[in-house]
Amino acid sequence: MFDNRIVCFSNSLTLLSLVGAPLVVDETDFPGIHIATRNLAEDFARVTKGDPNPIQILRDEQKELANNADTAIIVGSMGRSKLIQRLEKDGKLDLGRIRGKWESYITAVVVEPFIGCRRALLIAGSDKRGAIFGLYSLSEQIGVSPWYWWADVVVQSHSEIYALPVTTTQGEPSVRYRGIFINDEAPALTGWVLENFGKYGTEFYKKVFELLLRLKANFLWPAMWPGYPNPGATFFTDDPENQKTAEEYGICISTSHHEPMQRQSNEWFANNPDGSWNWLTNKHKISQFFGEGVRRANGCESYFTLGMRGEYDRKMVTDDPASVVREVIQTQRAIIKEIHGKEDAVPQLLALYKEVQEQYEGGGLEIPDDITLLFSDDNFGSVRRLPCGEETGRKGGAGIYYHLEYVGDPRSYKWTNSNSLAKTWHQLQEAYHHGARQIWIFNVGDIKPLETPLTFAMTLAWDISSIKADGFAQFFSAMALREFGPHLSTEIGAAWLEYDRLVSLRRHEHIEPTTFSLLHYNEAETIISRWKALLEAAESVHHHSLESQRPSIFQLVLHPIKSSYIFIALQITLGRNQLCARQRRNSANTLFQTVLSLFSTDFELSEEYHTLLHGKWNHILSQAHYGFGDTWHAPSRDMISGLCYVQSRQNSNAVVGQMGIAVEGHEGVRPGRCNEESDRTHPSRRDLVPGITLGLMTRYGPKNRWFDIFTRGKPSIHWNASTPFSWIHLSSMSGELIPGEDDTRVEISVDWEQVPIDFEDEVLINISSQEGDFEQIHLPINGREVLDSFTTGFIEGNGYICIPASSCDVKSPHRVLPSTAVSSTGSEPTLWLTYDVFVFTNTPTASLMLYFNMTLDFDPTNPMTYDIRIDGRVTQTYRLLPEPAKRGELAEGWWDAVQDCVWVRRHQLGKDFTPGKHSIEVRLRNSNLVLERVIVDLGGLMDTYLGPPPSLCFKKKE
């Protein structure tokens, strides 16, 4: 996608035409190069809508092309292709830039490569995959997306294709082995595979291998999840040709973090009972099992997973698991030596996953230097550990196992793409720059619908510098241009970018009806309005796209956005239904029906996906996603609970009346309940007053307040409102409410130019109805202004100041990350992030709250720390995370932070933080710290998921 261009589509007499040019490949070259060559020939046919380019297999020292072709495309590897070797010997090309390099390739136009052939485009690889990647890069550049089959991306048609007169070099890749783990694949992928291929056999895996190679990947942990039909998928035995086919295509096969020695769990349990995967009681048989895996893999490129976990990817049941793992590794190495002659004869890795990392951190494991240390994230995208100290010089290097989906605590996520690519980018950058460059393996579940994050991850794995911190819009636009052409690429790129921003707030499966506040800061309304606007943009793209492109746009653009909107709208609407029912609003019943409608629409959308292209993707979105309850286990079938319904044929008690008022920030005192003896209503008095009192309004925010008027009985309500001052404006002054129809929301605004500076009072807004109801809304207003000496900074509005982290002057070594976060590049920190503020409230309990993106200490010798300095006084240094009780364990508070996507740290500001101007300085001392927001709580901060919106940034007029 970001390779240098080697083709164009404009007619020129001086350029080499590639349409119909024979594809020339050496007879003795690698099978994978022959396969990729055949695919390239078919790609030319797809693009030109003509015949495939002919393929000529070159034999021996053949120096002429068949059919007297005067142009050609020559492909091959330096080590196997005699033609490539001859052309270099004859001085036709210089391969010095790729000689000895890993998976690199060169492209050039060569003159007279054969007798009678004037010119040829040459693609030469430093090795077999170098040549394969060069071939698929040409396929992509002529108009064939890597997702042409897996997401039905329409090939971009061109009748003319020309080679540019340039020489390009690509490689080496940033990461040596780059691949995916097909995991947790039932029910969706398994149902689809069984219907279309009958089993996880070569016809399925050929599609996977081709996709990986087109994405410049080379590594696979195959499907292995135990499931229905039992025992589940087993790569090596489902089809005996699977491993051989992987070798032919050029894919390195390994096995997952808990499946050692090229054996899979389902192989063992197909012939052995539960409880038998126990090294202490079944050592001999398990050792034989390991040996069979090594022998079976002989002759095929493999990366052997070592070590051992308990049954079905659980902890080992023993008093000293580290000693067991040590013995297992010694036995495994002895088996490899017995079969291959040396302990280090084949590549090996040890996955430091969950408790295995704890064993490693505790010093209980002795890992030979040639074994790759495969570190892991926390299953939710935060890297737990990276190489440090002597680990960076290990012969076997280090890698990461990273999740784009997961099944497990605190809650599984495997339905749709809920990954923040901004977060992923930062963590992958950290992994690379700390030396984890040997293997990157991504858990992608069912592959679909993770097309976008998988493309993103593989792009970075190939070239870590291809996407910059400020280049996300460019990445999404480039991907949209590749998949859909220029017509709608700008709109699609913008939609993907906004989707990424929204899913970064919280994963779908972690969202409940109560997650986003319905009362404070318009939080839920803002979230759903952003999703709604994004959906409208996606529907417009789908509507204006070509008919042929709609299936792919549905899969890659419309469906993820629409399904997300439905899911989040349902959760928020369910929360509103519950709130309105507690308040006994008639509208609770309308919301009840809306929830059911959204629930039905959700399933209809999945059905629409499954019927695309005559059912090509049937089952692929069959993962249930509603009804987790209090467990991490995915639902077996969608279910919603907690719906509420009020008796619409019944009036409310006369003491409260049939007209209801609900104000922003409060659901009411004892909502929906009353006591005739003690309640004082018409208007509300005594202890009921807080329930109809709004938050403070000042000229520095908020701009508006609101209250709702609703019916809570059978009659229609005819209401009127009045305010005590002309500078208080209501969006509606009167209206009619009909049971069963929408409530009325009234916005309050203030004309601050008319408000005296010394005004400070709680005004009353009267609401009455012709039916005899009467209520008074209490609204505190303060006309205060900042001192003339304050020239720029953030100003307290209603008891808090909220500052986006990137709103200050960000200088190196700090940097701005996507979505306004700030991190450090990791060099020695010298400069501060400075935030000037002005406060009005005098309180001894003022506190500073710092919101950090959810990251973990990945270097046990250098925990994440940051500095705080207030008004230039003494610098205070803090650790982001507490010292774990046991080395390698997750930090205290992880359970909540991993769902909230943030760590929140509160620091008391002390008695010197008095009204007036203050300077808050923050310094990040670790590259893995990502600061998102700075909040000063002066006693007015409300409890919400996201926190308040940014405060007013004041700049004095000159």
HELIX and SHEET records of a PDB file:
HELIX    1   1 PRO A   31  THR A   48  1                                  18    
HELIX    2   2 ALA A   66  ASN A   68  5                                   3    
HELIX    3   3 LYS A   82  LYS A   89  1                                   8    
HELIX    4   4 LYS A  128  ILE A  142  1                                  15    
HELIX    5   5 ALA A  188  ASN A  196  1                                   9    
HELIX    6   6 THR A  202  ARG A  214  1                                  13    
HELIX    7   7 PHE A  235  ASP A  238  1                                   4    
HELIX    8   8 ASN A  242  TYR A  249  1                                   8    
HELIX    9   9 SER A  265  PHE A  269  1                                   5    
HELIX   10  10 TRP A  279  ARG A  296  1                                  18    
HELIX   11  11 GLU A  311  ASP A  313  5                                   3    
HELIX   12  12 PRO A  321  HIS A  340  1                                  20    
HELIX   13  13 GLU A  355  GLU A  361  1                                   7    
HELIX   14  14 GLY A  389  GLY A  393  5                                   5    
HELIX   15  15 LEU A  421  HIS A  433  1                                  13    
HELIX   16  16 GLU A  451  TRP A  462  1                                  12    
HELIX   17  17 PHE A  472  PHE A  484  1                                  13    
HELIX   18  18 SER A  489  VAL A  503  1                                  15    
HELIX   19  19 HIS A  508  HIS A  510  5                                   3    
HELIX   20  20 GLU A  523  HIS A  544  1                                  22    
HELIX   21  21 GLU A  547  GLN A  549  5                                   3    
HELIX   22  22 ARG A  550  ILE A  553  1                                   4    
HELIX   23  23 PHE A  554  LEU A  558  3                                   5    
HELIX   24  24 HIS A  559  ARG A  582  1                                  24    
HELIX   25  25 SER A  587  GLY A  615  1                                  29    
HELIX   26  26 ARG A  686  ILE A  692  5                                   7    
HELIX   27  27 TRP A  752  GLN A  754  5                                   3    
HELIX   28  28 ALA A  805  SER A  807  5                                   3    
HELIX   29  29 PRO A  818  THR A  820  5                                   3    
HELIX   30  30 TRP A  894  ASP A  900  1                                   7    
SHEET    1   A 3 VAL A   7  CYS A   8  0                                        
SHEET    2   A 3 TYR A 162  ALA A 163 -1                                        
SHEET    3   A 3 LEU A  16  SER A  17 -1                                        
SHEET    1   B 6 ILE A  55  LEU A  58  0                                        
SHEET    2   B 6 LEU A  23  ASP A  26  1                                        
SHEET    3   B 6 THR A  71  SER A  77  1                                        
SHEET    4   B 6 CYS A 117  GLY A 125  1                                        
SHEET    5   B 6 TYR A 105  PHE A 114 -1                                        
SHEET    6   B 6 THR A 168  GLN A 170 -1                                        
SHEET    1   C 9 TYR A 177  ILE A 182  0                                        
SHEET    2   C 9 PHE A 219  TRP A 221  1                                        
SHEET    3   C 9 CYS A 252  SER A 254  1                                        
SHEET    4   C 9 SER A 302  THR A 305  1                                        
SHEET    5   C 9 GLN A 348  ALA A 351  1                                        
SHEET    6   C 9 THR A 372  SER A 376  1                                        
SHEET    7   C 9 ALA A 398  HIS A 403  1                                        
SHEET    8   C 9 ILE A 439  GLY A 445  1                                        
SHEET    9   C 9 TYR A 177  ILE A 182  1                                        
SHEET    1   D 4 MET A 659  VAL A 663  0                                        
SHEET    2   D 4 ARG A 705  THR A 711 -1                                        
SHEET    3   D 4 THR A 744  VAL A 750 -1                                        
SHEET    4   D 4 ILE A 728  LEU A 730 -1                                        
SHEET    1   E 5 MET A 697  THR A 698  0                                        
SHEET    2   E 5 PHE A 774  ASN A 782  1                                        
SHEET    3   E 5 GLU A 760  SER A 769 -1                                        
SHEET    4   E 5 ILE A 717  SER A 722 -1                                        
SHEET    5   E 5 SER A 734  LEU A 737 -1                                        
SHEET    1   F 6 GLN A 876  ARG A 879  0                                        
SHEET    2   F 6 THR A 865  ILE A 870 -1                                        
SHEET    3   F 6 GLY A 916  LEU A 924 -1                                        
SHEET    4   F 6 LEU A 833  VAL A 839 -1                                        
SHEET    5   F 6 THR A 792  ILE A 795  1                                        
SHEET    6   F 6 CYS A 953  LYS A 955 -1                                        
SHEET    1   G 4 TYR A 800  PRO A 804  0                                        
SHEET    2   G 4 VAL A 930  ASP A 937 -1                                        
SHEET    3   G 4 VAL A 822  SER A 824 -1                                        
SHEET    4   G 4 HIS A 814  VAL A 816 -1                                        
SHEET    1   H 4 TYR A 800  PRO A 804  0                                        
SHEET    2   H 4 VAL A 930  ASP A 937 -1                                        
SHEET    3   H 4 SER A 847  ASN A 853 -1                                        
SHEET    4   H 4 VAL A 902  GLN A 908 -1                                        
END                                                                             
